[in-house]
């Protein structure tokens, strides 16, 4: 035993102390803080549930299987993090830090709430002009999206970038289809008045992938695997905190039981149904369509 670690009458507590003491010479204070806390909580968990060797091995095998399920288009560990609420907790903490940095400044608008990124983000979506249909050929009912991007003082942010993606009208993402190219994805920039607009589809609810270890875990927990209908938006502008968020379809099935705990009331929006005719951007639609409007508000960075 390390001489600097006093012995107690509890050999298990001594073990925890020795593991933490072994990191005494680390040169990274934050790493030491995180890992020391992890060791304490992990040891507390093992003791609290009286974990057996067989259960510990089963846990290791589960994590091994989770890693083997990951590839360039599927991140099973993100799915695991999402379904345990860990991703949402990290998102909430990160936004709370940004809001604390912004305390004391005059705010005319409440910042857009963040939510989980999810496992289906695909970097490098094409940049398209405003008004584009980003879901050409995608199954689903057409929907027109519009709004603006401002800072917390209500000033429009010209040239703000919206990175948008969603599944199709049946809840399937392009990444789930072998050999498929990008679909229902695009990057768009706001105009001089901070406005954006584009066409896509009205998103549908869908289940998370259930064919891997996370799916087995969800089934064993007796949980419903579905997410409510939503479209993803990653919104950024120079000098401001990027926000990764969703717009949720009001009254969508599973809006109250999202498997990844990502629903926030401020992100639930009404989709308005329209009969065939002239659209808000002057097109003529021969079929019915939907429209949805939402204004994003970004927190200034570096405060």
LOLUMLO-634603 format. One record per atom (N, C-alpha, C): residue in one letter; z, x, y. Coordinates in steps of 0.02 Angstrom, whole numbers, padded with zeros to 5 digits, always signed. Layout:
BEGIN
aZXY ...
This chain:
BEGIN
x+00000+00042-00060 x+00000+00000+00000 x+00000+00044+00062 x-00035+00023+00113 x-00035+00058+00177 x+00036+00059+00204 x+00059+00118+00225 x+00128+00125+00248 x+00143+00084+00310 x+00092+00067+00348 x+00103+00029+00410 x+00112-00045+00396 x+00100-00066+00333 x+00107-00136+00315 x+00173-00147+00279 x+00223-00179+00311 x+00287-00189+00278 x+00281-00236+00219 x+00322-00222+00167 x+00322-00263+00107 x+00369-00322+00117 x+00350-00380+00088 x+00393-00439+00091 x+00409-00460+00020 x+00444-00515+00015 x+00460-00542-00051 x+00404-00587-00077 x+00350-00592-00040 x+00293-00633-00060 x+00232-00589-00070 x+00217-00572-00133 x+00160-00526-00145 x+00094-00553-00121 x+00086-00619-00119 x+00022-00647-00096 x+00015-00638-00020 x+00070-00647+00016 x+00068-00634+00089 x+00056-00560+00102 x+00085-00518+00059 x+00074-00446+00067 x+00000-00429+00058 x-00032-00462+00009 x-00103-00450-00002 x-00143-00467+00060 x-00130-00526+00089 x-00165-00546+00151 x-00155-00495+00206 x-00094-00472+00214 x-00079-00423+00266 x-00115-00357+00254 x-00120-00337+00191 x-00153-00274+00175 x-00227-00277+00189 x-00258-00334+00173 x-00330-00342+00186 x-00343-00338+00261 x-00302-00371+00300 x-00311-00370+00373 x-00298-00300+00400 x-00247-00268+00374 x-00230-00200+00396 x-00287-00151+00381 x-00325-00164+00329 x-00380-00118+00311 x-00434-00116+00364 x-00434-00164+00410 x-00484-00165+00464 x-00457-00135+00528 x-00400-00101+00525 x-00367-00076+00586 x-00411-00029+00626 x-00454+00009+00594 x-00493+00060+00629 x-00562+00037+00650 x-00577-00028+00643 x-00642-00052+00664 x-00651-00041+00739 x-00712-00025+00760 x-00726-00012+00831 x-00749-00074+00868 x-00755-00129+00833 x-00780-00191+00863 x-00723-00242+00865 x-00691-00251+00923 x-00633-00295+00929 x-00648-00368+00909 x-00706-00393+00929 x-00723-00462+00912 x-00733-00469+00837 x-00767-00421+00806 x-00777-00422+00734 x-00709-00423+00698 x-00663-00382+00722 x-00596-00379+00692 x-00561-00446+00700 x-00566-00477+00759 x-00534-00541+00771 x-00561-00594+00723 x-00627-00598+00718 x-00659-00649+00677 x-00643-00638+00603 x-00650-00577+00579 x-00639-00564+00508 x-00566-00570+00489 x-00521-00551+00533 x-00449-00558+00518 x-00430-00631+00511 x-00457-00672+00555 x-00443-00744+00551 x-00475-00774+00489 x-00536-00751+00473 x-00569-00776+00413 x-00528-00760+00351 x-00503-00699+00346 x-00462-00680+00288 x-00400-00723+00284 x-00366-00732+00340 x-00304-00773+00340 x-00319-00844+00316 x-00371-00875+00345 x-00386-00944+00328 x-00411-00950+00257 x-00451-00902+00234 x-00476-00904+00166 x-00418-00898+00116 x-00373-00852+00129 x-00315-00845+00084 x-00271-00907+00086 x-00263-00936+00146 x-00223-00998+00151 x-00255-01054+00110 x-00322-01059+00115 x-00358-01110+00077 x-00348-01101+00002 x-00357-01040-00022 x-00350-01026-00093 x-00280-01045-00118 x-00230-01028-00077 x-00161-01044-00097 x-00147-01119-00093 x-00173-01151-00040 x-00157-01222-00029 x-00184-01266-00085 x-00245-01251-00109 x-00275-01293-00161 x-00260-01265-00231 x-00224-01209-00234 x-00206-01178-00298 x-00270-01165-00339 x-00317-01131-00308 x-00383-01121-00336 x-00380-01082-00402 x-00417-01106-00451 x-00420-01072-00516 x-00477-01022-00517 x-00474-00972-00562 x-00531-00925-00568 x-00596-00960-00583 x-00595-01013-00624 x-00656-01049-00641 x-00686-01083-00579 x-00643-01111-00537 x-00666-01144-00476 x-00694-01092-00427 x-00663-01034-00424 x-00686-00981-00379 x-00756-00957-00400 x-00766-00948-00465 x-00832-00928-00490 x-00883-00982-00477 x-00863-01045-00485 x-00909-01101-00471 x-00930-01100-00398 x-00884-01084-00353 x-00900-01079-00283 x-00949-01022-00269 x-00938-00965-00302 x-00983-00908-00293 x-01053-00926-00320 x-01055-00959-00376 x-01120-00979-00404 x-01155-01029-00358 x-01117-01073-00326 x-01146-01121-00279 x-01178-01084-00220 x-01143-01036-00192 x-01169-00998-00135 x-01230-00956-00157 x-01228-00929-00217 x-01285-00891-00243 x-01346-00936-00248 x-01337-00996-00275 x-01392-01044-00282 x-01418-01065-00213 x-01373-01072-00165 x-01393-01090-00097 x-01438-01036-00067 x-01419-00973-00077 x-01461-00918-00052 x-01529-00916-00085 x-01531-00928-00149 x-01595-00926-00186 x-01642-00982-00164 x-01614-01036-00135 x-01654-01093-00114 x-01688-01080-00046 x-01667-01027-00012 x-01694-01014+00055 x-01760-00976+00050 x-01806-00995+00095 x-01868-00957+00103 x-01891-00964+00176 x-01952-00945+00190 x-01975-00944+00260 x-01979-01014+00291 x-01981-01066+00249 x-01986-01134+00275 x-01927-01178+00256 x-01878-01151+00222 x-01820-01191+00203 x-01757-01148+00209 x-01708-01173+00247 x-01646-01136+00257 x-01588-01179+00230 x-01573-01169+00166 x-01522-01209+00133 x-01453-01196+00163 x-01441-01136+00189 x-01376-01122+00219 x-01366-01161+00284 x-01420-01170+00323 x-01415-01212+00383 x-01400-01283+00362 x-01432-01307+00309 x-01420-01374+00283 x-01347-01380+00262 x-01321-01330+00228 x-01251-01331+00208 x-01205-01333+00269 x-01219-01291+00317 x-01179-01290+00379 x-01182-01358+00415 x-01242-01387+00418 x-01250-01452+00452 x-01209-01506+00417 x-01214-01510+00351 x-01183-01565+00315 x-01107-01559+00311 x-01080-01500+00325 x-01008-01491+00328 x-00980-01498+00399 x-01024-01513+00446 x-01002-01520+00516 x-00991-01455+00552 x-01004-01398+00518 x-00992-01333+00549 x-01042-01320+00605 x-01106-01337+00594 x-01156-01327+00646 x-01139-01366+00709 x-01118-01428+00701 x-01102-01470+00759 x-01041-01443+00795 x-00992-01417+00759 x-00934-01388+00791 x-00953-01328+00834 x-00996-01285+00808 x-01019-01226+00846 x-01057-01248+00908 x-01100-01299+00901 x-01139-01325+00958 x-01091-01352+01012 x-01041-01390+00992 x-00995-01419+01041 x-00955-01365+01077 x-00933-01314+01040 x-00897-01259+01071 x-00940-01221+01121 x-01003-01208+01102 x-01048-01171+01145 x-01062-01209+01210 x-01073-01274+01205 x-01086-01312+01266 x-01023-01317+01309 x-00965-01322+01278 x-00902-01325+01315 x-00892-01260+01356 x-00911-01203+01327 x-00906-01140+01364 x-00951-01141+01425 x-01013-01165+01416 x-01060-01168+01472 x-01034-01215+01526 x-01005-01271+01506 x-00979-01318+01555 x-00919-01289+01593 x-00878-01250+01558 x-00821-01219+01593 x-00845-01169+01645 x-00899-01133+01629 x-00927-01086+01679 x-00954-01123+01739 x-00972-01185+01730 x-01002-01225+01784 x-00950-01266+01822 x-00887-01262+01801 x-00835-01300+01835 x-00828-01277+01907 x-00817-01324+01951 x-00809-01307+02021 x-00873-01314+02061 x-00930-01314+02029 x-00993-01324+02065 x-01006-01399+02072 x-01040-01417+02125 x-01055-01487+02137 x-01105-01512+02086 x-01088-01567+02052 x-01133-01594+02001 x-01152-01666+02018 x-01216-01678+02022 x-01240-01745+02035 x-01258-01780+01969 x-01270-01740+01918 x-01293-01766+01853 x-01255-01732+01797 x-01237-01771+01747 x-01203-01743+01689 x-01253-01707+01645 x-01236-01647+01621 x-01282-01608+01580 x-01298-01644+01515 x-01359-01635+01491 x-01379-01664+01427 x-01338-01634+01371 x-01314-01677+01327 x-01273-01653+01271 x-01317-01621+01218 x-01291-01569+01188 x-01326-01533+01135 x-01309-01563+01068 x-01351-01550+01019 x-01336-01567+00950 x-01368-01515+00904 x-01366-01526+00839 x-01387-01475+00792 x-01462-01462+00795 x-01481-01400+00782 x-01553-01384+00780 x-01584-01409+00715 x-01547-01407+00661 x-01573-01428+00597 x-01615-01374+00564 x-01636-01386+00502 x-01672-01335+00463 x-01747-01336+00471 x-01775-01379+00515 x-01847-01387+00517 x-01880-01359+00580 x-01843-01319+00618 x-01875-01288+00677 x-01925-01235+00654 x-01985-01236+00684 x-02038-01189+00666 x-02061-01156+00731 x-02044-01093+00739 x-02059-01058+00801 x-02134-01048+00809 x-02157-01053+00871 x-02228-01039+00885 x-02272-01100+00889 x-02243-01159+00903 x-02284-01219+00911 x-02333-01209+00969 x-02392-01240+00967 x-02441-01230+01020 x-02417-01259+01087 x-02436-01225+01141 x-02420-01251+01207 x-02478-01296+01229 x-02462-01358+01245 x-02512-01408+01261 x-02500-01435+01331 x-02552-01462+01363 x-02544-01490+01430 x-02505-01556+01427 x-02474-01574+01482 x-02439-01637+01486 x-02486-01695+01470 x-02459-01746+01438 x-02499-01803+01420 x-02533-01798+01353 x-02527-01739+01320 x-02561-01729+01255 x-02530-01772+01201 x-02570-01786+01151 x-02546-01817+01090 x-02529-01760+01042 x-02464-01748+01030 x-02444-01692+00988 x-02443-01710+00914 x-02459-01773+00898 x-02455-01796+00829 x-02521-01826+00806 x-02576-01795+00825 x-02642-01820+00803 x-02645-01821+00727 x-02664-01878+00699 x-02671-01883+00627 x-02607-01890+00588 x-02551-01892+00622 x-02486-01898+00589 x-02470-01971+00575 x-02444-01986+00516 x-02425-02054+00499 x-02369-02078+00546 x-02376-02138+00573 x-02323-02165+00615 x-02350-02207+00672 x-02307-02246+00703 x-02326-02287+00760 x-02326-02245+00823 x-02379-02247+00863 x-02383-02205+00922 x-02328-02222+00972 x-02304-02169+01005 x-02251-02178+01056 x-02265-02131+01114 x-02256-02158+01174 x-02266-02120+01236 x-02198-02099+01263 x-02188-02034+01272 x-02125-02006+01297 x-02133-01980+01368 x-02085-01994+01410 x-02089-01970+01479 x-02019-01962+01507 x-02015-01926+01562 x-01951-01915+01595 x-01955-01854+01640 x-01899-01826+01656 x-01898-01767+01699 x-01842-01720+01677 x-01845-01659+01703 x-01794-01609+01690 x-01766-01587+01757 x-01699-01590+01764 x-01666-01571+01826 x-01608-01523+01810 x-01579-01496+01864 x-01517-01459+01856 x-01459-01507+01869 x-01398-01483+01867 x-01340-01527+01874 x-01330-01553+01945 x-01369-01527+01992 x-01367-01554+02060 x-01425-01602+02073 x-01461-01619+02019 x-01514-01668+02024 x-01580-01641+02049 x-01585-01575+02056 x-01647-01545+02080 x-01697-01538+02022 x-01760-01558+02033 x-01810-01552+01979 x-01824-01480+01962 x-01835-01467+01897 x-01850-01400+01874 x-01924-01397+01854 x-01964-01368+01898 x-02035-01361+01884 x-02045-01306+01831 x-02093-01317+01787 x-02109-01267+01736 x-02057-01261+01681 x-02011-01308+01676 x-01963-01308+01620 x-02001-01318+01555 x-01979-01285+01502 x-02013-01287+01438 x-01979-01335+01390 x-02018-01381+01363 x-01994-01426+01311 x-02027-01406+01245 x-01987-01385+01197 x-02011-01369+01130 x-01993-01430+01087 x-02044-01467+01064 x-02033-01533+01034 x-02056-01532+00961 x-02017-01564+00917 x-02040-01573+00848 x-02006-01633+00816 x-02039-01661+00767 x-02010-01717+00729 x-02046-01724+00663 x-02018-01766+00620 x-02053-01785+00559 x-02104-01838+00575 x-02138-01863+00523 x-02186-01916+00534 x-02151-01984+00529 x-02190-02037+00530 x-02162-02104+00529 x-02129-02123+00463 x-02136-02080+00413 x-02103-02091+00349 x-02046-02042+00338 x-02032-02001+00391 x-01976-01955+00387 x-01991-01888+00357 x-02055-01871+00348 x-02074-01807+00317 x-02095-01757+00370 x-02068-01696+00365 x-02088-01642+00410 x-02145-01602+00380 x-02185-01572+00424 x-02241-01531+00401 x-02217-01475+00354 x-02159-01446+00368 x-02134-01391+00328 x-02118-01411+00256 x-02113-01475+00244 x-02097-01499+00177 x-02159-01507+00134 x-02217-01500+00165 x-02281-01510+00129 x-02312-01442+00115 x-02322-01426+00053 x-02349-01361+00033 x-02417-01349+00066 x-02423-01293+00102 x-02485-01274+00133 x-02503-01310+00197 x-02459-01354+00221 x-02475-01393+00281 x-02470-01350+00343 x-02511-01367+00393 x-02508-01333+00457 x-02458-01371+00502 x-02444-01343+00561 x-02398-01375+00607 x-02423-01444+00627 x-02378-01492+00629 x-02395-01560+00650 x-02335-01591+00685 x-02349-01632+00734 x-02297-01665+00774 x-02250-01613+00806 x-02282-01558+00828 x-02245-01505+00863 x-02286-01482+00922 x-02252-01464+00976 x-02287-01435+01033 x-02236-01410+01083 x-02260-01367+01127 x-02222-01346+01185 x-02259-01371+01247 x-02221-01400+01293 x-02251-01426+01355 x-02208-01405+01414 x-02239-01398+01472 x-02203-01377+01532 x-02205-01433+01585 x-02150-01441+01618 x-02145-01493+01670 x-02189-01476+01729 x-02208-01529+01766 x-02250-01518+01825 x-02207-01496+01885 x-02237-01495+01944 x-02202-01470+02004 x-02142-01513+02023 x-02139-01574+01998 x-02082-01618+02012 x-02036-01625+01952 x-02043-01581+01904 x-01999-01581+01846 x-02013-01635+01795 x-02072-01666+01799 x-02088-01722+01754 x-02124-01697+01692 x-02113-01734+01637 x-02149-01720+01575 x-02175-01785+01546 x-02226-01780+01504 x-02251-01838+01467 x-02293-01814+01409 x-02291-01850+01354 x-02333-01834+01296 x-02332-01894+01248 x-02379-01893+01202 x-02382-01943+01149 x-02360-01912+01083 x-02323-01949+01044 x-02306-01929+00976 x-02299-01994+00935 x-02251-01996+00889 x-02239-02057+00851 x-02166-02077+00859 x-02152-02139+00844 x-02083-02164+00842 x-02052-02139+00776 x-02002-02096+00780 x-01977-02064+00720 x-01938-02112+00675 x-01939-02095+00611 x-01906-02137+00560 x-01845-02101+00532 x-01799-02138+00504 x-01743-02108+00468 x-01770-02074+00405 x-01730-02028+00378 x-01751-01993+00317 x-01691-01960+00285 x-01696-01945+00220 x-01642-01909+00186 x-01651-01834+00193 x-01598-01797+00194 x-01603-01725+00191 x-01629-01705+00121 x-01654-01644+00113 x-01676-01623+00046 x-01618-01625-00003 x-01628-01659-00058 x-01575-01669-00107 x-01589-01634-00173 x-01640-01591-00174 x-01659-01559-00237 x-01627-01490-00247 x-01581-01472-00203 x-01548-01407-00207 x-01473-01413-00214 x-01438-01357-00209 x-01365-01358-00216 x-01329-01401-00165 x-01355-01404-00103 x-01323-01447-00053 x-01329-01520-00074 x-01387-01540-00100 x-01395-01608-00124 x-01346-01625-00179 x-01336-01579-00226 x-01287-01590-00279 x-01217-01599-00250 x-01201-01558-00199 x-01136-01564-00167 x-01128-01633-00134 x-01180-01656-00098 x-01176-01721-00064 x-01167-01777-00115 x-01204-01774-00169 x-01196-01825-00221 x-01125-01824-00250 x-01098-01765-00261 x-01031-01760-00289 x-00979-01787-00240 x-00993-01781-00175 x-00948-01806-00124 x-00954-01882-00117 x-01008-01912-00144 x-01018-01983-00137 x-01041-02003-00067 x-01078-01958-00033 x-01101-01971+00035 x-01173-01994+00036 x-01191-02033+00088 x-01260-02053+00099 x-01298-01994+00130 x-01358-01977+00105 x-01393-01917+00128 x-01438-01927+00188 x-01439-01985+00220 x-01489-02000+00271 x-01470-01980+00341 x-01521-01966+00380 x-01516-01956+00453 x-01551-02013+00488 x-01526-02036+00545 x-01561-02088+00583 x-01625-02060+00613 x-01670-02104+00635 x-01732-02083+00667 x-01718-02044+00731 x-01752-01986+00739 x-01741-01945+00798 x-01799-01897+00808 x-01807-01874+00869 x-01856-01823+00886 x-01817-01765+00917 x-01837-01703+00900 x-01801-01643+00924 x-01831-01619+00990 x-01788-01596+01034 x-01809-01567+01097 x-01767-01504+01111 x-01800-01448+01121 x-01767-01387+01145 x-01792-01375+01215 x-01747-01382+01264 x-01768-01382+01335 x-01738-01321+01369 x-01781-01284+01405 x-01758-01223+01438 x-01793-01213+01504 x-01761-01175+01548 x-01789-01157+01613 x-01755-01093+01636 x-01790-01050+01672 x-01759-00988+01696 x-01697-01003+01738 x-01644-00965+01725 x-01582-00974+01763 x-01539-01031+01740 x-01555-01059+01682 x-01517-01116+01657 x-01504-01109+01582 x-01451-01140+01560 x-01434-01139+01489 x-01484-01182+01450 x-01511-01154+01397 x-01555-01193+01353 x-01514-01245+01315 x-01542-01304+01307 x-01508-01356+01268 x-01553-01377+01210 x-01525-01377+01150 x-01559-01401+01091 x-01529-01468+01073 x-01570-01520+01072 x-01543-01587+01067 x-01592-01632+01029 x-01573-01694+01021 x-01616-01746+00991 x-01618-01806+01038 x-01669-01848+01029 x-01668-01916+01055 x-01667-01961+00994 x-01615-02003+00989 x-01607-02047+00931 x-01633-02117+00946 x-01663-02147+00896 x-01690-02215+00902 x-01632-02265+00898 x-01621-02302+00952 x-01567-02352+00952 x-01577-02401+00895 x-01522-02419+00864 x-01521-02467+00807 x-01556-02441+00745 x-01570-02376+00742 x-01599-02348+00681 x-01548-02354+00624 x-01571-02366+00563 x-01525-02361+00507 x-01491-02293+00506 x-01429-02291+00487 x-01389-02230+00480 x-01369-02199+00547 x-01376-02236+00602 x-01356-02209+00666 x-01281-02196+00669 x-01242-02232+00628 x-01169-02224+00627 x-01145-02179+00570 x-01192-02156+00528 x-01171-02117+00469 x-01215-02055+00460 x-01237-02026+00514 x-01280-01967+00511 x-01250-01914+00465 x-01287-01892+00415 x-01262-01845+00366 x-01242-01778+00397 x-01269-01760+00456 x-01253-01696+00487 x-01209-01704+00549 x-01185-01766+00562 x-01137-01779+00616 x-01166-01762+00685 x-01232-01769+00693 x-01264-01747+00755 x-01273-01800+00808 x-01258-01863+00793 x-01270-01916+00842 x-01219-01914+00899 x-01243-01918+00960 x-01200-01923+01019 x-01226-01983+01059 x-01179-02023+01083 x-01198-02087+01115 x-01248-02078+01172 x-01241-02023+01209 x-01285-02013+01267 x-01357-01998+01247 x-01368-01984+01183 x-01435-01966+01159 x-01470-02024+01123 x-01437-02081+01119 x-01467-02140+01087 x-01507-02178+01140 x-01571-02188+01128 x-01613-02220+01179 x-01652-02279+01149 x-01669-02325+01193 x-01708-02383+01173 x-01782-02366+01174 x-01816-02383+01122 x-01889-02378+01119 x-01917-02448+01135 x-01960-02451+01186 x-01989-02514+01206 x-02056-02525+01171 x-02064-02583+01141 x-02126-02599+01107 x-02176-02632+01155 x-02239-02612+01152 x-02291-02638+01196 x-02349-02664+01155 x-02379-02717+01179 x-02439-02745+01148 x-02500-02702+01168 x-02556-02708+01133 x-02615-02670+01152 x-02633-02682+01225 x-02659-02629+01256 x-02677-02635+01327 x-02674-02568+01361 x-02668-02569+01427 x-02666-02508+01466 x-02596-02476+01462 x-02594-02412+01447 x-02531-02376+01438 x-02506-02348+01505 x-02445-02323+01508 x-02418-02296+01570 x-02460-02238+01599 x-02496-02202+01556 x-02538-02147+01582 x-02611-02167+01590 x-02625-02233+01588 x-02692-02257+01604 x-02740-02262+01546 x-02717-02247+01486 x-02761-02255+01428 x-02763-02328+01407 x-02811-02344+01365 x-02816-02412+01337 x-02802-02407+01263 x-02749-02439+01241 x-02730-02438+01170 x-02754-02502+01137 x-02786-02495+01079 x-02810-02553+01041 x-02756-02578+00993 x-02703-02541+00985 x-02648-02562+00942 x-02584-02562+00982 x-02533-02592+00954 x-02468-02591+00988 x-02440-02520+00986 x-02394-02506+01032 x-02365-02440+01036 x-02295-02445+01065 x-02260-02389+01066 x-02192-02385+01092 x-02189-02338+01151 x-02137-02345+01191 x-02125-02296+01244 x-02050-02281+01247 x-02035-02219+01267 x-01965-02197+01272 x-01959-02150+01331 x-01907-02159+01369 x-01897-02117+01429 x-01828-02086+01428 x-01825-02022+01446 x-01761-01987+01448 x-01765-01929+01498 x-01713-01922+01539 x-01709-01867+01587 x-01660-01815+01561 x-01683-01752+01559 x-01641-01697+01536 x-01609-01662+01596 x-01548-01639+01587 x-01512-01604+01641 x-01484-01539+01612 x-01502-01483+01642 x-01482-01417+01618 x-01427-01386+01661 x-01382-01351+01628 x-01327-01317+01662 x-01351-01250+01688 x-01338-01232+01750 x-01355-01165+01775 x-01319-01111+01733 x-01352-01056+01721 x-01322-01002+01682 x-01294-00949+01730 x-01252-00906+01702 x-01226-00850+01740 x-01175-00868+01792 x-01145-00928+01788 x-01094-00947+01837 x-01025-00923+01815 
